[in-house]
């Protein structure tokens, strides 16, 4: 399964699952990253950390370590 950290700028993806420690999973879910939600990759910092995405109508920056825990399906 592709991970959010592997996605390219401009791609739209759908979250399939969120893995990792319970506290990290809970924090990501509280920020709106839940299975089934669509994200768009807006920017990636020069060293690929953080990743800026649009989720549920707002911008969110996610650390690369967190992005590696999110399995996605590429939509476009």
Gaussian input, Z-matrix of N, CA and C with variables (Angstrom, degrees):
# hf/3-21g

backbone

0 1
 N
 C     1     B1
 C     2     B2     1     A1
 N     3     B3     2     A2     1     D1
 C     4     B4     3     A3     2     D2
 C     5     B5     4     A4     3     D3
 N     6     B6     5     A5     4     D4
 C     7     B7     6     A6     5     D5
 C     8     B8     7     A7     6     D6
 N     9     B9     8     A8     7     D7
 C    10    B10     9     A9     8     D8
 C    11    B11    10    A10     9     D9
 N    12    B12    11    A11    10    D10
 C    13    B13    12    A12    11    D11
 C    14    B14    13    A13    12    D12
 N    15    B15    14    A14    13    D13
 C    16    B16    15    A15    14    D14
 C    17    B17    16    A16    15    D15
 N    18    B18    17    A17    16    D16
 C    19    B19    18    A18    17    D17
 C    20    B20    19    A19    18    D18
 N    21    B21    20    A20    19    D19
 C    22    B22    21    A21    20    D20
 C    23    B23    22    A22    21    D21
 N    24    B24    23    A23    22    D22
 C    25    B25    24    A24    23    D23
 C    26    B26    25    A25    24    D24
 N    27    B27    26    A26    25    D25
 C    28    B28    27    A27    26    D26
 C    29    B29    28    A28    27    D27
 N    30    B30    29    A29    28    D28
 C    31    B31    30    A30    29    D29
 C    32    B32    31    A31    30    D30
 N    33    B33    32    A32    31    D31
 C    34    B34    33    A33    32    D32
 C    35    B35    34    A34    33    D33
 N    36    B36    35    A35    34    D34
 C    37    B37    36    A36    35    D35
 C    38    B38    37    A37    36    D36
 N    39    B39    38    A38    37    D37
 C    40    B40    39    A39    38    D38
 C    41    B41    40    A40    39    D39
 N    42    B42    41    A41    40    D40
 C    43    B43    42    A42    41    D41
 C    44    B44    43    A43    42    D42
 N    45    B45    44    A44    43    D43
 C    46    B46    45    A45    44    D44
 C    47    B47    46    A46    45    D45
 N    48    B48    47    A47    46    D46
 C    49    B49    48    A48    47    D47
 C    50    B50    49    A49    48    D48
 N    51    B51    50    A50    49    D49
 C    52    B52    51    A51    50    D50
 C    53    B53    52    A52    51    D51
 N    54    B54    53    A53    52    D52
 C    55    B55    54    A54    53    D53
 C    56    B56    55    A55    54    D54
 N    57    B57    56    A56    55    D55
 C    58    B58    57    A57    56    D56
 C    59    B59    58    A58    57    D57
 N    60    B60    59    A59    58    D58
 C    61    B61    60    A60    59    D59
 C    62    B62    61    A61    60    D60
 N    63    B63    62    A62    61    D61
 C    64    B64    63    A63    62    D62
 C    65    B65    64    A64    63    D63
 N    66    B66    65    A65    64    D64
 C    67    B67    66    A66    65    D65
 C    68    B68    67    A67    66    D66
 N    69    B69    68    A68    67    D67
 C    70    B70    69    A69    68    D68
 C    71    B71    70    A70    69    D69
 N    72    B72    71    A71    70    D70
 C    73    B73    72    A72    71    D71
 C    74    B74    73    A73    72    D72
 N    75    B75    74    A74    73    D73
 C    76    B76    75    A75    74    D74
 C    77    B77    76    A76    75    D75
 N    78    B78    77    A77    76    D76
 C    79    B79    78    A78    77    D77
 C    80    B80    79    A79    78    D78
 N    81    B81    80    A80    79    D79
 C    82    B82    81    A81    80    D80
 C    83    B83    82    A82    81    D81
 N    84    B84    83    A83    82    D82
 C    85    B85    84    A84    83    D83
 C    86    B86    85    A85    84    D84
 N    87    B87    86    A86    85    D85
 C    88    B88    87    A87    86    D86
 C    89    B89    88    A88    87    D87
 N    90    B90    89    A89    88    D88
 C    91    B91    90    A90    89    D89
 C    92    B92    91    A91    90    D90
 N    93    B93    92    A92    91    D91
 C    94    B94    93    A93    92    D92
 C    95    B95    94    A94    93    D93
 N    96    B96    95    A95    94    D94
 C    97    B97    96    A96    95    D95
 C    98    B98    97    A97    96    D96
 N    99    B99    98    A98    97    D97
 C   100   B100    99    A99    98    D98
 C   101   B101   100   A100    99    D99
 N   102   B102   101   A101   100   D100
 C   103   B103   102   A102   101   D101
 C   104   B104   103   A103   102   D102
 N   105   B105   104   A104   103   D103
 C   106   B106   105   A105   104   D104
 C   107   B107   106   A106   105   D105
 N   108   B108   107   A107   106   D106
 C   109   B109   108   A108   107   D107
 C   110   B110   109   A109   108   D108
 N   111   B111   110   A110   109   D109
 C   112   B112   111   A111   110   D110
 C   113   B113   112   A112   111   D111
 N   114   B114   113   A113   112   D112
 C   115   B115   114   A114   113   D113
 C   116   B116   115   A115   114   D114
 N   117   B117   116   A116   115   D115
 C   118   B118   117   A117   116   D116
 C   119   B119   118   A118   117   D117
 N   120   B120   119   A119   118   D118
 C   121   B121   120   A120   119   D119
 C   122   B122   121   A121   120   D120
 N   123   B123   122   A122   121   D121
 C   124   B124   123   A123   122   D122
 C   125   B125   124   A124   123   D123
 N   126   B126   125   A125   124   D124
 C   127   B127   126   A126   125   D125
 C   128   B128   127   A127   126   D126
 N   129   B129   128   A128   127   D127
 C   130   B130   129   A129   128   D128
 C   131   B131   130   A130   129   D129
 N   132   B132   131   A131   130   D130
 C   133   B133   132   A132   131   D131
 C   134   B134   133   A133   132   D132
 N   135   B135   134   A134   133   D133
 C   136   B136   135   A135   134   D134
 C   137   B137   136   A136   135   D135
 N   138   B138   137   A137   136   D136
 C   139   B139   138   A138   137   D137
 C   140   B140   139   A139   138   D138
 N   141   B141   140   A140   139   D139
 C   142   B142   141   A141   140   D140
 C   143   B143   142   A142   141   D141
 N   144   B144   143   A143   142   D142
 C   145   B145   144   A144   143   D143
 C   146   B146   145   A145   144   D144
 N   147   B147   146   A146   145   D145
 C   148   B148   147   A147   146   D146
 C   149   B149   148   A148   147   D147
 N   150   B150   149   A149   148   D148
 C   151   B151   150   A150   149   D149
 C   152   B152   151   A151   150   D150
 N   153   B153   152   A152   151   D151
 C   154   B154   153   A153   152   D152
 C   155   B155   154   A154   153   D153
 N   156   B156   155   A155   154   D154
 C   157   B157   156   A156   155   D155
 C   158   B158   157   A157   156   D156
 N   159   B159   158   A158   157   D157
 C   160   B160   159   A159   158   D158
 C   161   B161   160   A160   159   D159
 N   162   B162   161   A161   160   D160
 C   163   B163   162   A162   161   D161
 C   164   B164   163   A163   162   D162
 N   165   B165   164   A164   163   D163
 C   166   B166   165   A165   164   D164
 C   167   B167   166   A166   165   D165
 N   168   B168   167   A167   166   D166
 C   169   B169   168   A168   167   D167
 C   170   B170   169   A169   168   D168
 N   171   B171   170   A170   169   D169
 C   172   B172   171   A171   170   D170
 C   173   B173   172   A172   171   D171
 N   174   B174   173   A173   172   D172
 C   175   B175   174   A174   173   D173
 C   176   B176   175   A175   174   D174
 N   177   B177   176   A176   175   D175
 C   178   B178   177   A177   176   D176
 C   179   B179   178   A178   177   D177
 N   180   B180   179   A179   178   D178
 C   181   B181   180   A180   179   D179
 C   182   B182   181   A181   180   D180
 N   183   B183   182   A182   181   D181
 C   184   B184   183   A183   182   D182
 C   185   B185   184   A184   183   D183
 N   186   B186   185   A185   184   D184
 C   187   B187   186   A186   185   D185
 C   188   B188   187   A187   186   D186
 N   189   B189   188   A188   187   D187
 C   190   B190   189   A189   188   D188
 C   191   B191   190   A190   189   D189
 N   192   B192   191   A191   190   D190
 C   193   B193   192   A192   191   D191
 C   194   B194   193   A193   192   D192
 N   195   B195   194   A194   193   D193
 C   196   B196   195   A195   194   D194
 C   197   B197   196   A196   195   D195
 N   198   B198   197   A197   196   D196
 C   199   B199   198   A198   197   D197
 C   200   B200   199   A199   198   D198
 N   201   B201   200   A200   199   D199
 C   202   B202   201   A201   200   D200
 C   203   B203   202   A202   201   D201
 N   204   B204   203   A203   202   D202
 C   205   B205   204   A204   203   D203
 C   206   B206   205   A205   204   D204
 N   207   B207   206   A206   205   D205
 C   208   B208   207   A207   206   D206
 C   209   B209   208   A208   207   D207
 N   210   B210   209   A209   208   D208
 C   211   B211   210   A210   209   D209
 C   212   B212   211   A211   210   D210
 N   213   B213   212   A212   211   D211
 C   214   B214   213   A213   212   D212
 C   215   B215   214   A214   213   D213
 N   216   B216   215   A215   214   D214
 C   217   B217   216   A216   215   D215
 C   218   B218   217   A217   216   D216
 N   219   B219   218   A218   217   D217
 C   220   B220   219   A219   218   D218
 C   221   B221   220   A220   219   D219
 N   222   B222   221   A221   220   D220
 C   223   B223   222   A222   221   D221
 C   224   B224   223   A223   222   D222
 N   225   B225   224   A224   223   D223
 C   226   B226   225   A225   224   D224
 C   227   B227   226   A226   225   D225

   B1=1.4549
   B2=1.5319
   B3=1.3307
   B4=1.4646
   B5=1.5356
   B6=1.3035
   B7=1.4658
   B8=1.5326
   B9=1.3196
   B10=1.4569
   B11=1.5273
   B12=1.3171
   B13=1.4692
   B14=1.5290
   B15=1.3300
   B16=1.4619
   B17=1.5289
   B18=1.3199
   B19=1.4660
   B20=1.5289
   B21=1.3135
   B22=1.4666
   B23=1.5291
   B24=1.3235
   B25=1.4635
   B26=1.5258
   B27=1.3190
   B28=1.4549
   B29=1.5172
   B30=1.3214
   B31=1.4630
   B32=1.5181
   B33=1.3250
   B34=1.4548
   B35=1.5184
   B36=1.3156
   B37=1.4586
   B38=1.5223
   B39=1.3140
   B40=1.4626
   B41=1.5165
   B42=1.3281
   B43=1.4577
   B44=1.5224
   B45=1.3327
   B46=1.4538
   B47=1.5268
   B48=1.3426
   B49=1.4664
   B50=1.5158
   B51=1.3262
   B52=1.4580
   B53=1.5236
   B54=1.3306
   B55=1.4604
   B56=1.5217
   B57=1.3311
   B58=1.4492
   B59=1.5059
   B60=1.3355
   B61=1.4590
   B62=1.5310
   B63=1.3267
   B64=1.4710
   B65=1.5283
   B66=1.3223
   B67=1.4685
   B68=1.5265
   B69=1.3234
   B70=1.4647
   B71=1.5268
   B72=1.3289
   B73=1.4635
   B74=1.5239
   B75=1.3263
   B76=1.4631
   B77=1.5260
   B78=1.3410
   B79=1.4713
   B80=1.5258
   B81=1.3322
   B82=1.4616
   B83=1.5275
   B84=1.3171
   B85=1.4628
   B86=1.5218
   B87=1.3218
   B88=1.4661
   B89=1.5256
   B90=1.3373
   B91=1.4646
   B92=1.5237
   B93=1.3314
   B94=1.4589
   B95=1.5169
   B96=1.3218
   B97=1.4626
   B98=1.5237
   B99=1.3244
   B100=1.4559
   B101=1.5303
   B102=1.3155
   B103=1.4638
   B104=1.5293
   B105=1.3349
   B106=1.4598
   B107=1.5158
   B108=1.3239
   B109=1.4569
   B110=1.5291
   B111=1.3342
   B112=1.4617
   B113=1.5220
   B114=1.3227
   B115=1.4625
   B116=1.5159
   B117=1.3298
   B118=1.4615
   B119=1.5201
   B120=1.3291
   B121=1.4568
   B122=1.5267
   B123=1.3349
   B124=1.4610
   B125=1.5208
   B126=1.3163
   B127=1.4611
   B128=1.5213
   B129=1.3139
   B130=1.4528
   B131=1.5193
   B132=1.3202
   B133=1.4597
   B134=1.5342
   B135=1.3260
   B136=1.4658
   B137=1.5349
   B138=1.2876
   B139=1.4693
   B140=1.5276
   B141=1.3353
   B142=1.4759
   B143=1.5167
   B144=1.3099
   B145=1.4609
   B146=1.5128
   B147=1.3037
   B148=1.4611
   B149=1.5301
   B150=1.3317
   B151=1.4545
   B152=1.5249
   B153=1.3290
   B154=1.4699
   B155=1.5262
   B156=1.3386
   B157=1.4637
   B158=1.5222
   B159=1.3278
   B160=1.4614
   B161=1.5178
   B162=1.3192
   B163=1.4595
   B164=1.5209
   B165=1.3081
   B166=1.4665
   B167=1.5317
   B168=1.3476
   B169=1.4544
   B170=1.5138
   B171=1.3259
   B172=1.4625
   B173=1.5222
   B174=1.3416
   B175=1.4629
   B176=1.5192
   B177=1.3142
   B178=1.4556
   B179=1.5207
   B180=1.3098
   B181=1.4656
   B182=1.5170
   B183=1.3253
   B184=1.4531
   B185=1.5219
   B186=1.3127
   B187=1.4625
   B188=1.5212
   B189=1.3261
   B190=1.4586
   B191=1.5348
   B192=1.3263
   B193=1.4720
   B194=1.5248
   B195=1.3279
   B196=1.4660
   B197=1.5254
   B198=1.3352
   B199=1.4650
   B200=1.5260
   B201=1.3319
   B202=1.4566
   B203=1.5292
   B204=1.3229
   B205=1.4707
   B206=1.5244
   B207=1.3401
   B208=1.4657
   B209=1.5304
   B210=1.3344
   B211=1.4576
   B212=1.5206
   B213=1.3370
   B214=1.4634
   B215=1.5241
   B216=1.3229
   B217=1.4515
   B218=1.5247
   B219=1.3378
   B220=1.4682
   B221=1.5225
   B222=1.3419
   B223=1.4643
   B224=1.5212
   B225=1.3290
   B226=1.4723
   B227=1.5066
   A1=110.15
   A2=117.01
   A3=119.10
   A4=111.05
   A5=114.73
   A6=121.92
   A7=109.32
   A8=116.11
   A9=120.88
   A10=110.42
   A11=117.29
   A12=121.18
   A13=112.31
   A14=118.62
   A15=122.80
   A16=112.62
   A17=117.59
   A18=121.72
   A19=111.05
   A20=115.41
   A21=122.60
   A22=110.79
   A23=115.99
   A24=121.97
   A25=109.34
   A26=116.39
   A27=122.53
   A28=114.30
   A29=117.99
   A30=120.53
   A31=111.63
   A32=115.08
   A33=121.39
   A34=106.42
   A35=115.51
   A36=121.10
   A37=110.09
   A38=115.41
   A39=121.91
   A40=107.51
   A41=116.98
   A42=121.91
   A43=109.10
   A44=116.03
   A45=121.41
   A46=111.15
   A47=116.27
   A48=119.94
   A49=110.11
   A50=114.45
   A51=122.26
   A52=106.42
   A53=116.37
   A54=122.20
   A55=109.92
   A56=116.13
   A57=120.77
   A58=113.48
   A59=115.20
   A60=120.82
   A61=111.08
   A62=117.79
   A63=121.03
   A64=114.61
   A65=118.53
   A66=120.21
   A67=111.82
   A68=117.00
   A69=121.12
   A70=109.62
   A71=116.98
   A72=120.82
   A73=110.74
   A74=116.34
   A75=120.69
   A76=110.69
   A77=116.67
   A78=120.42
   A79=110.93
   A80=117.74
   A81=120.87
   A82=110.75
   A83=117.03
   A84=120.62
   A85=111.10
   A86=117.74
   A87=121.32
   A88=111.72
   A89=116.71
   A90=121.19
   A91=111.58
   A92=117.59
   A93=121.02
   A94=115.51
   A95=117.11
   A96=120.27
   A97=108.17
   A98=115.06
   A99=121.96
   A100=108.99
   A101=118.10
   A102=119.55
   A103=111.37
   A104=115.54
   A105=121.30
   A106=114.54
   A107=118.16
   A108=120.92
   A109=109.73
   A110=115.93
   A111=121.23
   A112=110.36
   A113=115.33
   A114=123.08
   A115=108.41
   A116=116.30
   A117=120.74
   A118=107.50
   A119=115.61
   A120=121.40
   A121=107.58
   A122=117.12
   A123=121.44
   A124=111.17
   A125=116.91
   A126=121.66
   A127=109.91
   A128=114.77
   A129=121.32
   A130=105.96
   A131=116.75
   A132=120.79
   A133=110.07
   A134=118.16
   A135=121.35
   A136=114.83
   A137=118.43
   A138=120.86
   A139=111.07
   A140=116.06
   A141=123.82
   A142=112.94
   A143=117.60
   A144=120.43
   A145=108.95
   A146=121.93
   A147=128.67
   A148=112.99
   A149=114.29
   A150=123.49
   A151=106.76
   A152=117.59
   A153=122.13
   A154=108.09
   A155=116.76
   A156=121.68
   A157=109.80
   A158=115.50
   A159=121.09
   A160=105.99
   A161=115.88
   A162=122.79
   A163=108.15
   A164=116.81
   A165=122.47
   A166=112.65
   A167=116.41
   A168=120.88
   A169=116.06
   A170=118.97
   A171=119.41
   A172=110.56
   A173=115.57
   A174=121.60
   A175=109.55
   A176=114.67
   A177=121.44
   A178=107.76
   A179=116.64
   A180=121.07
   A181=108.41
   A182=115.33
   A183=121.63
   A184=108.79
   A185=116.21
   A186=120.21
   A187=109.77
   A188=115.51
   A189=120.72
   A190=110.82
   A191=117.03
   A192=120.45
   A193=111.16
   A194=116.64
   A195=120.38
   A196=110.40
   A197=117.39
   A198=121.23
   A199=111.17
   A200=116.92
   A201=120.71
   A202=112.44
   A203=117.20
   A204=122.06
   A205=112.25
   A206=117.49
   A207=121.48
   A208=109.51
   A209=115.97
   A210=120.93
   A211=108.92
   A212=115.65
   A213=120.36
   A214=111.89
   A215=114.32
   A216=122.93
   A217=105.86
   A218=117.02
   A219=121.57
   A220=109.21
   A221=116.33
   A222=121.70
   A223=111.57
   A224=117.05
   A225=120.82
   A226=110.93
   D1=134.39
   D2=175.71
   D3=-69.03
   D4=150.63
   D5=179.03
   D6=-106.56
   D7=156.76
   D8=178.07
   D9=-58.94
   D10=-34.78
   D11=-179.12
   D12=-64.29
   D13=-19.23
   D14=-179.32
   D15=-92.54
   D16=-6.09
   D17=-176.31
   D18=-73.74
   D19=152.85
   D20=-178.25
   D21=-98.67
   D22=159.82
   D23=178.14
   D24=-59.71
   D25=134.65
   D26=178.95
   D27=90.89
   D28=-15.31
   D29=-179.84
   D30=-70.70
   D31=144.69
   D32=171.06
   D33=-105.44
   D34=133.47
   D35=-178.65
   D36=-132.86
   D37=158.57
   D38=175.88
   D39=-115.60
   D40=132.00
   D41=-179.63
   D42=-73.30
   D43=126.89
   D44=177.03
   D45=-97.07
   D46=-42.41
   D47=178.20
   D48=-159.40
   D49=159.37
   D50=176.55
   D51=-122.22
   D52=121.11
   D53=-178.32
   D54=-107.33
   D55=179.80
   D56=174.14
   D57=111.13
   D58=-174.97
   D59=-179.89
   D60=-61.05
   D61=148.48
   D62=-176.99
   D63=-54.31
   D64=-39.89
   D65=-178.69
   D66=-67.35
   D67=-37.97
   D68=178.69
   D69=-69.21
   D70=-45.34
   D71=178.24
   D72=-57.94
   D73=-43.69
   D74=-179.08
   D75=-63.78
   D76=-42.74
   D77=-179.28
   D78=-64.41
   D79=-41.97
   D80=178.48
   D81=-64.27
   D82=-40.54
   D83=178.33
   D84=-65.41
   D85=-37.99
   D86=177.28
   D87=-64.79
   D88=-27.20
   D89=178.40
   D90=-84.20
   D91=-0.86
   D92=175.83
   D93=102.28
   D94=3.68
   D95=179.90
   D96=-92.27
   D97=94.14
   D98=-178.58
   D99=-125.42
   D100=156.79
   D101=177.88
   D102=-55.35
   D103=133.75
   D104=179.07
   D105=99.01
   D106=-18.31
   D107=-178.35
   D108=-78.51
   D109=146.58
   D110=178.45
   D111=-97.42
   D112=140.61
   D113=178.96
   D114=-125.00
   D115=153.34
   D116=170.56
   D117=-125.88
   D118=131.11
   D119=178.98
   D120=-79.27
   D121=121.05
   D122=-177.13
   D123=-100.33
   D124=-48.33
   D125=-177.30
   D126=-146.18
   D127=155.34
   D128=172.02
   D129=-132.53
   D130=128.84
   D131=-179.62
   D132=-63.27
   D133=160.33
   D134=-175.98
   D135=-52.04
   D136=-37.00
   D137=179.40
   D138=-99.66
   D139=19.54
   D140=178.22
   D141=67.43
   D142=21.40
   D143=179.34
   D144=-147.04
   D145=113.45
   D146=6.38
   D147=-92.28
   D148=177.81
   D149=176.15
   D150=-108.51
   D151=129.04
   D152=179.27
   D153=-99.04
   D154=122.82
   D155=-179.91
   D156=-127.20
   D157=157.88
   D158=171.16
   D159=-104.71
   D160=122.74
   D161=179.24
   D162=-134.36
   D163=127.71
   D164=178.32
   D165=53.05
   D166=34.12
   D167=174.61
   D168=88.02
   D169=5.61
   D170=177.15
   D171=-135.83
   D172=158.07
   D173=179.13
   D174=-82.78
   D175=140.67
   D176=179.96
   D177=-140.02
   D178=132.32
   D179=175.32
   D180=-100.71
   D181=130.20
   D182=-177.04
   D183=-123.44
   D184=134.48
   D185=176.70
   D186=-64.70
   D187=153.63
   D188=-179.93
   D189=-60.02
   D190=-39.88
   D191=178.97
   D192=-60.84
   D193=-38.11
   D194=178.17
   D195=-72.30
   D196=-39.38
   D197=-179.89
   D198=-63.49
   D199=-28.91
   D200=178.64
   D201=-71.29
   D202=-14.64
   D203=-179.53
   D204=-90.94
   D205=-5.63
   D206=-174.19
   D207=-106.56
   D208=113.93
   D209=176.67
   D210=-86.14
   D211=134.60
   D212=-174.87
   D213=-132.18
   D214=164.15
   D215=171.66
   D216=-118.17
   D217=127.72
   D218=-178.67
   D219=-75.36
   D220=126.48
   D221=178.91
   D222=-97.66
   D223=-40.18
   D224=177.84
   D225=-158.47

